[in-house]
């Protein structure tokens, strides 16, 4: 059972970051070995080389202050093209703080020169992912340093892969008790569902809510490879 996960390329060890480096962690490399990865670097995808000048998110879109390039349209087009080309995937693991991939903690500005800080938000590509796939697990490596969030992510991507490979009946035997806690109404519908595609969609909807830790631990032991289940005091 190998989930199909879209990774930011830098998290897989590829040297594609703006500074010419990579951003892999022990966990992202380990997860890579247990998945069918699809790699993407949106900034390289819109034509930038490595290394490159800083790009920022501002109220009007995406901008490169040093060259005065407005990158908004290019990033929108790449996001539509890449996401539209994907076959069925089980989740996304993207680079934190990135102006393209950041799911959290991306610096945003009120001006296109990046002089007036507005707050923390999301990168442009990450926003497009969340709009296109509202129920798929979409996280960055920084958020997954939190134990609850990591378990939740892993259960959803491996659960989604289980449904694709084994079908609704096998999956429901594993998830039915948790589904009764999370969404009793959906559980009743899923109990009778024969279509794997529909069952998977309902599963992802139900598990968009994070279960209690005790339930996460129970489910993780059933569907997540043991090598990925680090105890909280040893998270890489």
Secondary structure, 3 states (H helix, E strand, C coil): CCEEEEEEHHHHCCCCCCCCCCCCCHHHHHHHHCEEEEEECHHHHCCCCCCCCCCEEECCEEEECCCCEECHHHHHHHHHHHHHHCCCCCEEEECCCCCCCCCCCEEEECCCCCCCEEEEECCHHHHHHHHHCCCCEEEECCHHHCHHHHHHHHHHHHHHHHHHHHCHHHHHHHHHHHHHHHCHHHHHHHHCCCCHHHHHHHHHHHCCCCCCHHHHHHHHHHHCCHHHCCCHHHCC
